[in-house]
Every structure is written in structure tokens, then in C-alpha cells.
Amino acid sequence: MSIFESLKIPAESLYNKKCTVYEYITLRDEITGIDSTKEYEKYNDVPCQISYKSIPNTSQTDTGASLTQSIRLFCSLDYDIQPGSKISCQGKVYKASGEPAVYTSHQEIELILEREWA
């Protein structure tokens, strides 16, 4: 076992939540030729940790109040989570934004809370 593989064990011991990862696929109807996007469950019960970098901040705009907060998902490298995936964790639904930051012991994914308006 290399030193990098041994870092994985303590990192994964910090995961105190489980999440479900949903991805979107494009399907073509053979009869009509129309493409549609379908959501499917890619992973279930993924051990993870969610970190909040700041307290929720509300910005008032002409159309409503917008919530901004830095939310980060930490999970194992064993899961291939694509940008744009939807992630559900303990009753909250998040949109994954951008590429995962991949490290030797884990990966980090910036999340956006699905409900952005106050």
C-alpha cells in the first residue's frame, strides 16, 4: 500500500452523510425522432461530507431575493460524478457545478442549492 492509498482511509472516516447522485441522459424517440432528457439514478448511498464555507447570504434583486452560499461535497474517488449532476443529501437537493477537484485521497465538488430564491 502506497502512502497516497493510506491517506484515503482517514479521509473517508470523516464522511458522515450519504447522498444519491442523479445524471441526465439524452434519449431519442425512434418514432418521432424527438430528443428528450431523462434523469436517472447513477449512485445511491454514496458516503460523503458536505461543507459550508459561509453563512447563507441574501441579495435583493428586482425579481426577488437570491441566496448565495459556498457548498462543497467531499467523497471518494471511486465515484465518477459528472459536472451538472443533481445530488440529493438528507432531504436537500443540490446541482453540481463545474468539474470535480480531484486529489489523491478524495474529490471535492462545488454545489449549488437547487432552491436559489428566498
C-alpha positions as CSV (number, residue, x, y, z in Angstrom):
1,M,0.0,0.0,0.0
2,S,1.4,3.4,-1.0
3,I,1.4,6.4,1.2
4,F,-1.3,8.0,-1.0
5,E,-3.6,5.0,-0.7
6,S,-3.2,5.2,3.1
7,L,-4.4,8.8,3.1
8,K,-7.7,7.6,1.7
9,I,-8.7,5.7,4.9
10,P,-8.6,8.7,7.3
11,A,-10.3,10.9,4.7
12,E,-13.2,8.5,4.3
13,S,-13.6,8.1,8.0
14,L,-14.8,11.8,8.1
15,Y,-17.8,11.0,5.8
16,N,-20.9,11.3,8.0
17,K,-23.6,11.6,5.3
18,K,-25.0,9.5,2.4
19,C,-26.0,11.1,-0.9
20,T,-27.7,10.0,-4.1
21,V,-26.3,11.1,-7.5
22,Y,-28.5,11.7,-10.5
23,E,-27.3,12.3,-14.0
24,Y,-29.1,13.2,-17.2
25,I,-29.1,11.3,-20.5
26,T,-30.5,12.2,-23.8
27,L,-32.9,9.7,-25.4
28,R,-34.3,9.8,-28.9
29,D,-37.8,8.7,-29.6
30,E,-37.5,6.3,-32.5
31,I,-41.0,7.0,-33.8
32,T,-41.0,10.9,-33.7
33,G,-37.2,11.5,-33.8
34,I,-37.5,13.9,-30.9
35,D,-34.7,14.1,-28.3
36,S,-35.6,14.3,-24.6
37,T,-33.6,14.5,-21.5
38,K,-34.2,11.9,-18.7
39,E,-32.9,11.9,-15.2
40,Y,-31.6,8.6,-13.8
41,E,-30.0,7.5,-10.5
42,K,-26.3,6.8,-11.1
43,Y,-25.2,6.1,-7.5
44,N,-27.1,5.6,-4.2
45,D,-25.9,5.8,-0.6
46,V,-22.6,7.4,-1.5
47,P,-20.6,8.2,1.7
48,C,-19.8,11.9,1.8
49,Q,-19.3,15.1,3.8
50,I,-20.8,18.4,3.0
51,S,-19.0,21.6,4.0
52,Y,-20.5,25.1,4.2
53,K,-17.9,27.8,3.6
54,S,-20.1,30.7,4.6
55,I,-23.4,31.6,6.2
56,P,-26.2,32.0,3.6
57,N,-26.2,35.5,2.2
58,T,-29.3,37.1,0.6
59,S,-29.0,39.6,-2.2
60,Q,-32.1,41.6,-3.2
61,T,-32.8,41.9,-6.9
62,D,-35.7,43.3,-8.9
63,T,-37.3,39.8,-9.2
64,G,-36.7,38.5,-5.7
65,A,-34.1,37.7,-3.1
66,S,-31.2,35.5,-4.3
67,L,-29.4,33.2,-1.8
68,T,-25.7,32.7,-2.2
69,Q,-23.6,30.2,-0.3
70,S,-20.4,28.2,-0.9
71,I,-21.3,24.5,-0.5
72,R,-18.8,21.7,-1.2
73,L,-19.2,17.9,-1.4
74,F,-16.4,15.6,-0.3
75,C,-16.5,12.0,-1.5
76,S,-14.3,9.1,-2.6
77,L,-12.6,8.9,-5.9
78,D,-14.5,5.6,-6.5
79,Y,-17.5,7.6,-7.9
80,D,-17.4,9.3,-11.3
81,I,-19.6,12.3,-10.7
82,Q,-20.0,14.4,-13.8
83,P,-20.5,18.2,-13.9
84,G,-24.2,19.1,-14.0
85,S,-25.3,16.1,-11.9
86,K,-28.0,16.5,-9.4
87,I,-27.2,15.4,-5.8
88,S,-29.6,14.7,-3.0
89,C,-28.4,14.5,0.5
90,Q,-30.5,14.3,3.7
91,G,-33.6,16.0,2.1
92,K,-31.7,18.8,0.3
93,V,-31.2,18.8,-3.4
94,Y,-28.1,20.3,-5.0
95,K,-26.9,21.0,-8.5
96,A,-23.3,20.1,-9.2
97,S,-21.4,22.9,-10.8
98,G,-18.1,22.5,-12.7
99,E,-15.5,19.8,-12.7
100,P,-14.7,17.9,-9.5
101,A,-11.4,18.8,-7.9
102,V,-9.5,15.5,-7.7
103,Y,-6.9,14.9,-5.0
104,T,-5.0,11.7,-4.1
105,S,-7.4,10.9,-1.2
106,H,-10.8,12.3,-2.3
107,Q,-12.6,14.6,-4.6
108,E,-14.4,17.9,-4.0
109,I,-17.4,19.2,-5.9
110,E,-18.8,22.7,-5.6
111,L,-22.6,22.5,-5.2
112,I,-25.5,24.9,-5.7
113,L,-28.6,24.5,-3.7
114,E,-31.5,23.8,-6.1
115,R,-33.7,26.4,-4.5
116,E,-31.8,29.6,-5.1
117,W,-34.6,32.1,-4.3
118,A,-35.7,33.1,-0.8
